[in-house]
Structures are given as C-alpha cells and as structure tokens.
C-alpha cells in the first residue's frame, strides 16, 4: 500500500520548482548506474571479440542493447526532471510566461 499512497507525491516531483529532498545523492546513484551499464556493455563486446562464447546470437545482443539503452534513457530523463527544481511541468495555467 505504501507505493500506491506515495504515487501522488511522485507525480508532484514533475512540477517546476519541485525536486527530491536529496537530489545530489540520487544524481550520484544515476551516474554510477550509467557507468555500470556502460562497463557491462563494453565487457560483453570485448568478450565476444576475443572469442568467448556468450551463446547469444547478434540479433539477441542487439535487442538487449536496444532495450537497455531505452530503459536507461527513460530513467535518465525522469531523474533529470525529478532531481532538478529548475525543470519540470509548469504549475501555472499552461502559458510559458504566466500570461
């Protein structure tokens, strides 16, 4: 029930002027996750180049890579908005300058 109860608070983070309480820690975690994903992807390519049998065909590797890139891109976009008070959805009537 905690996840459902906190969902409105999560959606509020997308409003301009709102951000996570400890945004720096969340940004550092995101940078670490991006580094790990890049390392794993590079390691898989190096293993395959040196003849290690991954038992994955090229289509499967490409599909996995595309899925990971899409997921990481979406998480990066969400984290950029919810960890930064300067970006987000306008809380006024929808006009850019409040007019």
C-alpha positions as CSV (number, residue, x, y, z in Angstrom):
1,X,0.0,0.0,0.0
2,X,2.9,2.4,0.6
3,X,3.7,2.6,-3.1
4,X,0.2,3.4,-4.1
5,X,-0.1,6.0,-1.3
6,X,3.1,7.7,-2.4
7,X,2.3,7.8,-6.1
8,X,0.7,11.3,-5.9
9,X,3.9,12.6,-4.3
10,X,6.0,11.1,-7.1
11,X,3.8,12.9,-9.7
12,X,4.2,16.2,-7.9
13,X,8.0,15.9,-8.4
14,X,7.4,16.5,-12.1
15,X,6.2,20.1,-11.4
16,X,8.6,23.0,-11.9
17,X,10.1,24.1,-8.6
18,X,9.8,20.6,-7.0
19,X,12.7,18.2,-6.5
20,X,13.8,15.2,-4.5
21,X,15.0,16.0,-1.0
22,X,18.4,14.6,-1.5
23,X,18.8,15.2,-5.2
24,X,22.7,15.1,-5.2
25,X,22.6,11.5,-3.8
26,X,20.1,10.4,-6.5
27,X,22.2,12.1,-9.2
28,X,25.3,10.3,-8.0
29,X,23.5,7.0,-8.0
30,X,22.3,7.6,-11.6
31,X,25.9,8.4,-12.7
32,X,27.1,5.1,-11.0
33,X,24.3,3.1,-12.7
34,X,25.2,4.6,-16.1
35,X,28.8,3.7,-15.6
36,X,28.0,0.1,-14.7
37,X,25.7,-0.3,-17.7
38,X,28.5,1.1,-20.0
39,X,31.0,-1.2,-18.4
40,X,28.9,-4.3,-18.8
41,X,28.1,-3.4,-22.4
42,X,31.7,-2.9,-23.2
43,X,32.8,-6.0,-21.4
44,X,30.3,-8.1,-23.4
45,X,31.6,-6.7,-26.7
46,X,35.3,-7.4,-25.7
47,X,34.4,-10.9,-24.6
48,X,32.7,-11.6,-27.9
49,X,35.6,-10.1,-29.9
50,X,38.2,-12.3,-28.1
51,X,36.2,-15.5,-28.8
52,X,34.4,-16.1,-25.5
53,X,31.2,-18.0,-26.3
54,X,28.3,-16.0,-24.9
55,X,25.8,-18.3,-26.6
56,X,23.9,-15.2,-27.8
57,X,23.3,-14.5,-31.4
58,X,23.8,-11.0,-32.8
59,X,20.1,-10.3,-33.0
60,X,19.6,-11.1,-29.4
61,X,22.6,-8.9,-28.3
62,X,21.2,-6.0,-30.4
63,X,17.8,-6.4,-29.0
64,X,19.1,-6.5,-25.4
65,X,21.3,-3.5,-26.1
66,X,18.4,-1.5,-27.6
67,X,16.2,-2.4,-24.6
68,X,18.9,-1.3,-22.1
69,X,19.5,1.9,-24.0
70,X,15.8,2.7,-24.0
71,X,15.4,1.9,-20.3
72,X,18.5,3.9,-19.3
73,X,17.4,6.8,-21.4
74,X,13.9,6.9,-19.9
75,X,15.3,6.7,-16.3
76,X,17.8,9.4,-17.1
77,X,15.0,11.7,-18.4
78,X,12.8,11.1,-15.3
79,X,15.7,11.5,-12.9
80,X,16.8,14.8,-14.6
81,X,13.3,16.2,-14.0
82,X,12.6,15.0,-10.5
83,X,16.1,15.9,-9.2
84,X,16.2,19.4,-10.5
85,X,14.0,22.3,-9.3
86,X,14.7,24.3,-12.5
87,X,12.9,22.0,-14.9
88,X,9.5,20.4,-14.9
89,X,6.0,20.9,-15.9
90,X,4.7,24.5,-15.4
91,X,2.3,24.8,-12.5
92,X,0.5,27.8,-13.9
93,X,-2.3,27.8,-16.5
94,X,-0.1,26.4,-19.2
95,X,1.4,29.6,-20.6
96,X,5.2,29.8,-20.8
97,X,5.4,33.3,-19.2
98,X,2.5,33.0,-16.8
99,X,0.5,35.4,-19.0
